[in-house]
Amino acid sequence: MDKDTFLNEINKVREVVNWTQVAKDLDLNVRTINWYIDGHRQDTNRMLEILQCAKDQLLSRGTQCLKRANSLII
């Protein structure tokens, strides 16, 4: 693997770390929303569904990037 390819793959791993942090932040937001808004349960549940979907998509993308990085390193 040449230097440029290696650096490119390192940047992909960094991107995974960033996306993972975003997903963790989303998870915190979900719990915060759930805690603060108790009187509007239906709206809250819809908001939670949307945030959970976004989180799942980010984690899926992160997992794919990590698998790709691992396959290149090994």
N, CA, C and O atoms as CSV, one atom per row, in Angstrom:
chain,resi,resn,atom,element,x,y,z
A,1,MET,N,N,0.861,-1.180,0.000
A,1,MET,CA,C,0.000,0.000,0.000
A,1,MET,C,C,0.904,1.239,0.000
A,1,MET,O,O,1.796,1.359,0.840
A,2,ASP,N,N,0.669,2.157,-0.945
A,2,ASP,CA,C,1.492,3.355,-0.984
A,2,ASP,C,C,1.038,4.370,0.066
A,2,ASP,O,O,-0.008,4.214,0.696
A,3,LYS,N,N,1.842,5.400,0.233
A,3,LYS,CA,C,1.614,6.399,1.287
A,3,LYS,C,C,0.251,7.092,1.123
A,3,LYS,O,O,-0.484,7.237,2.100
A,4,ASP,N,N,-0.087,7.513,-0.082
A,4,ASP,CA,C,-1.349,8.228,-0.311
A,4,ASP,C,C,-2.557,7.363,-0.001
A,4,ASP,O,O,-3.525,7.835,0.595
A,5,THR,N,N,-2.506,6.102,-0.402
A,5,THR,CA,C,-3.606,5.180,-0.114
A,5,THR,C,C,-3.749,4.980,1.386
A,5,THR,O,O,-4.857,4.975,1.923
A,6,PHE,N,N,-2.613,4.815,2.055
A,6,PHE,CA,C,-2.631,4.626,3.504
A,6,PHE,C,C,-3.240,5.844,4.203
A,6,PHE,O,O,-4.100,5.700,5.072
A,7,LEU,N,N,-2.791,7.039,3.821
A,7,LEU,CA,C,-3.316,8.267,4.438
A,7,LEU,C,C,-4.810,8.421,4.168
A,7,LEU,O,O,-5.555,8.883,5.032
A,8,ASN,N,N,-5.242,8.038,2.981
A,8,ASN,CA,C,-6.656,8.095,2.634
A,8,ASN,C,C,-7.460,7.181,3.553
A,8,ASN,O,O,-8.530,7.556,4.030
A,9,GLU,N,N,-6.936,5.978,3.798
A,9,GLU,CA,C,-7.639,5.033,4.671
A,9,GLU,C,C,-7.652,5.525,6.121
A,9,GLU,O,O,-8.638,5.327,6.832
A,10,ILE,N,N,-6.576,6.157,6.557
A,10,ILE,CA,C,-6.538,6.731,7.910
A,10,ILE,C,C,-7.616,7.807,8.046
A,10,ILE,O,O,-8.285,7.894,9.076
A,11,ASN,N,N,-7.782,8.621,7.009
A,11,ASN,CA,C,-8.822,9.657,7.044
A,11,ASN,C,C,-10.217,9.046,7.114
A,11,ASN,O,O,-11.108,9.605,7.752
A,12,LYS,N,N,-10.412,7.902,6.461
A,12,LYS,CA,C,-11.701,7.223,6.542
A,12,LYS,C,C,-11.973,6.756,7.965
A,12,LYS,O,O,-13.102,6.848,8.449
A,13,VAL,N,N,-10.942,6.256,8.634
A,13,VAL,CA,C,-11.103,5.828,10.031
A,13,VAL,C,C,-11.433,7.032,10.910
A,13,VAL,O,O,-12.282,6.946,11.797
A,14,ARG,N,N,-10.763,8.143,10.661
A,14,ARG,CA,C,-11.071,9.375,11.416
A,14,ARG,C,C,-12.526,9.783,11.213
A,14,ARG,O,O,-13.193,10.222,12.150
A,15,GLU,N,N,-13.009,9.636,9.992
A,15,GLU,CA,C,-14.400,9.971,9.693
A,15,GLU,C,C,-15.340,9.075,10.498
A,15,GLU,O,O,-16.366,9.536,10.998
A,16,VAL,N,N,-14.988,7.795,10.622
A,16,VAL,CA,C,-15.798,6.868,11.415
A,16,VAL,C,C,-15.879,7.348,12.856
A,16,VAL,O,O,-16.949,7.340,13.463
A,17,VAL,N,N,-14.743,7.766,13.397
A,17,VAL,CA,C,-14.724,8.253,14.781
A,17,VAL,C,C,-15.648,9.456,14.912
A,17,VAL,O,O,-16.405,9.554,15.878
A,18,ASN,N,N,-15.592,10.369,13.950
A,18,ASN,CA,C,-16.457,11.549,13.987
A,18,ASN,C,C,-17.931,11.160,13.914
A,18,ASN,O,O,-18.749,11.682,14.671
A,19,TRP,N,N,-18.274,10.238,13.000
A,19,TRP,CA,C,-19.663,9.808,12.873
A,19,TRP,C,C,-20.124,9.088,14.132
A,19,TRP,O,O,-21.277,9.224,14.539
A,20,THR,N,N,-19.228,8.321,14.751
A,20,THR,CA,C,-19.575,7.617,15.986
A,20,THR,C,C,-19.898,8.620,17.080
A,20,THR,O,O,-20.831,8.413,17.855
A,21,GLN,N,N,-19.132,9.711,17.150
A,21,GLN,CA,C,-19.408,10.739,18.155
A,21,GLN,C,C,-20.755,11.398,17.887
A,21,GLN,O,O,-21.513,11.668,18.819
A,22,VAL,N,N,-21.054,11.656,16.625
A,22,VAL,CA,C,-22.360,12.235,16.274
A,22,VAL,C,C,-23.482,11.303,16.726
A,22,VAL,O,O,-24.490,11.750,17.275
A,23,ALA,N,N,-23.298,10.005,16.491
A,23,ALA,CA,C,-24.315,9.038,16.894
A,23,ALA,C,C,-24.485,9.023,18.404
A,23,ALA,O,O,-25.609,8.934,18.897
A,24,LYS,N,N,-23.386,9.108,19.147
A,24,LYS,CA,C,-23.474,9.156,20.613
A,24,LYS,C,C,-24.222,10.415,21.053
A,24,LYS,O,O,-25.045,10.373,21.968
A,25,ASP,N,N,-23.926,11.535,20.391
A,25,ASP,CA,C,-24.620,12.785,20.709
A,25,ASP,C,C,-26.109,12.658,20.430
A,25,ASP,O,O,-26.935,13.138,21.206
A,26,LEU,N,N,-26.454,12.008,19.315
A,26,LEU,CA,C,-27.864,11.794,18.994
A,26,LEU,C,C,-28.539,10.950,20.070
A,26,LEU,O,O,-29.674,11.223,20.460
A,27,ASP,N,N,-27.841,9.932,20.544
A,27,ASP,CA,C,-28.390,9.078,21.588
A,27,ASP,C,C,-28.658,9.890,22.847
A,27,ASP,O,O,-29.693,9.721,23.490
A,28,LEU,N,N,-27.732,10.765,23.196
A,28,LEU,CA,C,-27.917,11.637,24.358
A,28,LEU,C,C,-29.120,12.550,24.147
A,28,LEU,O,O,-29.906,12.766,25.069
A,29,ASN,N,N,-29.265,13.086,22.934
A,29,ASN,CA,C,-30.408,13.938,22.623
A,29,ASN,C,C,-31.724,13.183,22.770
A,29,ASN,O,O,-32.708,13.726,23.273
A,30,VAL,N,N,-31.735,11.924,22.325
A,30,VAL,CA,C,-32.942,11.114,22.441
A,30,VAL,C,C,-33.343,10.986,23.904
A,30,VAL,O,O,-34.509,11.172,24.252
A,31,ARG,N,N,-32.372,10.668,24.763
A,31,ARG,CA,C,-32.677,10.498,26.185
A,31,ARG,C,C,-33.094,11.827,26.821
A,31,ARG,O,O,-33.977,11.855,27.678
A,32,THR,N,N,-32.464,12.919,26.406
A,32,THR,CA,C,-32.806,14.235,26.949
A,32,THR,C,C,-34.227,14.623,26.564
A,32,THR,O,O,-35.000,15.085,27.404
A,33,ILE,N,N,-34.570,14.434,25.287
A,33,ILE,CA,C,-35.918,14.749,24.814
A,33,ILE,C,C,-36.942,13.916,25.569
A,33,ILE,O,O,-37.980,14.426,25.992
A,34,ASN,N,N,-36.646,12.634,25.735
A,34,ASN,CA,C,-37.563,11.735,26.424
A,34,ASN,C,C,-37.776,12.180,27.872
A,34,ASN,O,O,-38.879,12.069,28.407
A,35,TRP,N,N,-36.722,12.680,28.493
A,35,TRP,CA,C,-36.811,13.087,29.892
A,35,TRP,C,C,-37.588,14.401,30.036
A,35,TRP,O,O,-38.419,14.535,30.935
A,36,TYR,N,N,-37.320,15.367,29.155
A,36,TYR,CA,C,-37.939,16.687,29.270
A,36,TYR,C,C,-39.395,16.719,28.836
A,36,TYR,O,O,-40.224,17.356,29.486
A,37,ILE,N,N,-39.707,16.048,27.761
A,37,ILE,CA,C,-41.062,16.147,27.199
A,37,ILE,C,C,-41.846,14.901,27.578
A,37,ILE,O,O,-41.724,13.861,26.930
A,38,ASP,N,N,-42.640,15.007,28.611
A,38,ASP,CA,C,-43.418,13.851,29.033
A,38,ASP,C,C,-44.903,14.054,28.734
A,38,ASP,O,O,-45.653,13.082,28.646
A,39,GLY,N,N,-45.329,15.298,28.578
A,39,GLY,CA,C,-46.739,15.589,28.370
A,39,GLY,C,C,-47.222,15.373,26.947
A,39,GLY,O,O,-48.426,15.246,26.720
A,40,HIS,N,N,-46.315,15.328,25.990
A,40,HIS,CA,C,-46.685,15.159,24.582
A,40,HIS,C,C,-46.100,13.847,24.070
A,40,HIS,O,O,-45.256,13.840,23.174
A,41,ARG,N,N,-46.548,12.764,24.635
A,41,ARG,CA,C,-45.973,11.447,24.384
A,41,ARG,C,C,-45.971,11.067,22.898
A,41,ARG,O,O,-44.978,10.530,22.408
A,42,GLN,N,N,-47.046,11.329,22.186
A,42,GLN,CA,C,-47.111,10.938,20.776
A,42,GLN,C,C,-46.064,11.687,19.950
A,42,GLN,O,O,-45.355,11.082,19.147
A,43,ASP,N,N,-45.968,13.006,20.149
A,43,ASP,CA,C,-44.965,13.801,19.425
A,43,ASP,C,C,-43.555,13.343,19.792
A,43,ASP,O,O,-42.682,13.230,18.932
A,44,THR,N,N,-43.348,13.082,21.080
A,44,THR,CA,C,-42.030,12.655,21.545
A,44,THR,C,C,-41.638,11.336,20.898
A,44,THR,O,O,-40.502,11.173,20.453
A,45,ASN,N,N,-42.567,10.400,20.845
A,45,ASN,CA,C,-42.261,9.105,20.241
A,45,ASN,C,C,-41.878,9.254,18.776
A,45,ASN,O,O,-40.961,8.584,18.300
A,46,ARG,N,N,-42.569,10.124,18.066
A,46,ARG,CA,C,-42.244,10.352,16.649
A,46,ARG,C,C,-40.837,10.946,16.526
A,46,ARG,O,O,-40.059,10.536,15.665
A,47,MET,N,N,-40.518,11.908,17.386
A,47,MET,CA,C,-39.200,12.530,17.379
A,47,MET,C,C,-38.123,11.486,17.692
A,47,MET,O,O,-37.062,11.468,17.069
A,48,LEU,N,N,-38.411,10.630,18.654
A,48,LEU,CA,C,-37.466,9.575,19.022
A,48,LEU,C,C,-37.241,8.611,17.855
A,48,LEU,O,O,-36.115,8.177,17.611
A,49,GLU,N,N,-38.307,8.283,17.143
A,49,GLU,CA,C,-38.176,7.396,15.981
A,49,GLU,C,C,-37.254,8.014,14.929
A,49,GLU,O,O,-36.397,7.331,14.368
A,50,ILE,N,N,-37.436,9.297,14.671
A,50,ILE,CA,C,-36.621,9.985,13.669
A,50,ILE,C,C,-35.152,10.003,14.097
A,50,ILE,O,O,-34.265,9.711,13.295
A,51,LEU,N,N,-34.899,10.348,15.361
A,51,LEU,CA,C,-33.526,10.392,15.853
A,51,LEU,C,C,-32.891,9.005,15.877
A,51,LEU,O,O,-31.713,8.856,15.554
A,52,GLN,N,N,-33.662,7.995,16.257
A,52,GLN,CA,C,-33.145,6.626,16.288
A,52,GLN,C,C,-32.766,6.159,14.885
A,52,GLN,O,O,-31.747,5.498,14.689
A,53,CYS,N,N,-33.605,6.515,13.917
A,53,CYS,CA,C,-33.323,6.151,12.517
A,53,CYS,C,C,-32.018,6.808,12.065
A,53,CYS,O,O,-31.177,6.156,11.445
A,54,ALA,N,N,-31.848,8.079,12.368
A,54,ALA,CA,C,-30.619,8.788,11.995
A,54,ALA,C,C,-29.410,8.144,12.667
A,54,ALA,O,O,-28.373,7.952,12.032
A,55,LYS,N,N,-29.541,7.814,13.935
A,55,LYS,CA,C,-28.454,7.174,14.677
A,55,LYS,C,C,-28.095,5.824,14.051
A,55,LYS,O,O,-26.918,5.521,13.858
A,56,ASP,N,N,-29.103,5.022,13.736
A,56,ASP,CA,C,-28.861,3.703,13.143
A,56,ASP,C,C,-28.120,3.828,11.808
A,56,ASP,O,O,-27.216,3.045,11.517
A,57,GLN,N,N,-28.508,4.813,11.008
A,57,GLN,CA,C,-27.859,5.002,9.712
A,57,GLN,C,C,-26.402,5.406,9.889
A,57,GLN,O,O,-25.529,4.940,9.157
A,58,LEU,N,N,-26.140,6.276,10.868
A,58,LEU,CA,C,-24.763,6.701,11.105
A,58,LEU,C,C,-23.909,5.544,11.599
A,58,LEU,O,O,-22.780,5.366,11.142
A,59,LEU,N,N,-24.442,4.755,12.532
A,59,LEU,CA,C,-23.686,3.623,13.057
A,59,LEU,C,C,-23.428,2.588,11.977
A,59,LEU,O,O,-22.358,1.981,11.936
A,60,SER,N,N,-24.407,2.384,11.099
A,60,SER,CA,C,-24.233,1.431,10.005
A,60,SER,C,C,-23.108,1.883,9.082
A,60,SER,O,O,-22.271,1.082,8.665
A,61,ARG,N,N,-23.098,3.156,8.774
A,61,ARG,CA,C,-22.047,3.691,7.903
A,61,ARG,C,C,-20.684,3.559,8.579
A,61,ARG,O,O,-19.695,3.201,7.941
A,62,GLY,N,N,-20.647,3.850,9.873
A,62,GLY,CA,C,-19.395,3.733,10.616
A,62,GLY,C,C,-18.890,2.306,10.638
A,62,GLY,O,O,-17.691,2.072,10.484
A,63,THR,N,N,-19.780,1.352,10.824
A,63,THR,CA,C,-19.399,-0.060,10.849
A,63,THR,C,C,-18.839,-0.481,9.496
A,63,THR,O,O,-17.846,-1.207,9.435
A,64,GLN,N,N,-19.459,-0.039,8.427
A,64,GLN,CA,C,-18.978,-0.376,7.085
A,64,GLN,C,C,-17.575,0.183,6.858
A,64,GLN,O,O,-16.719,-0.492,6.286
A,65,CYS,N,N,-17.343,1.418,7.306
A,65,CYS,CA,C,-16.022,2.038,7.133
A,65,CYS,C,C,-14.967,1.290,7.946
A,65,CYS,O,O,-13.849,1.078,7.475
A,66,LEU,N,N,-15.326,0.890,9.172
A,66,LEU,CA,C,-14.369,0.156,10.000
A,66,LEU,C,C,-14.019,-1.193,9.383
A,66,LEU,O,O,-12.855,-1.593,9.384
A,67,LYS,N,N,-15.009,-1.890,8.862
A,67,LYS,CA,C,-14.745,-3.183,8.208
A,67,LYS,C,C,-13.811,-2.983,7.022
A,67,LYS,O,O,-12.892,-3.773,6.806
A,68,ARG,N,N,-14.049,-1.933,6.261
A,68,ARG,CA,C,-13.194,-1.639,5.094
A,68,ARG,C,C,-11.768,-1.342,5.557
A,68,ARG,O,O,-10.803,-1.835,4.974
A,69,ALA,N,N,-11.644,-0.533,6.606
A,69,ALA,CA,C,-10.314,-0.185,7.117
A,69,ALA,C,C,-9.601,-1.424,7.639
A,69,ALA,O,O,-8.413,-1.610,7.378
A,70,ASN,N,N,-10.303,-2.262,8.361
A,70,ASN,CA,C,-9.696,-3.486,8.889
A,70,ASN,C,C,-9.225,-4.395,7.771
A,70,ASN,O,O,-8.152,-4.991,7.871
A,71,SER,N,N,-10.002,-4.510,6.717
A,71,SER,CA,C,-9.618,-5.395,5.612
A,71,SER,C,C,-8.354,-4.880,4.914
A,71,SER,O,O,-7.583,-5.669,4.367
A,72,LEU,N,N,-8.145,-3.578,4.933
A,72,LEU,CA,C,-6.958,-3.014,4.288
A,72,LEU,C,C,-5.725,-3.128,5.181
A,72,LEU,O,O,-4.606,-3.283,4.693
A,73,ILE,N,N,-5.943,-3.051,6.484
A,73,ILE,CA,C,-4.818,-3.096,7.423
A,73,ILE,C,C,-4.293,-4.523,7.566
A,73,ILE,O,O,-3.085,-4.742,7.647
A,74,ILE,N,N,-5.211,-5.494,7.596
A,74,ILE,CA,C,-4.811,-6.892,7.828
A,74,ILE,C,C,-4.178,-7.485,6.576
A,74,ILE,O,O,-3.779,-8.650,6.579
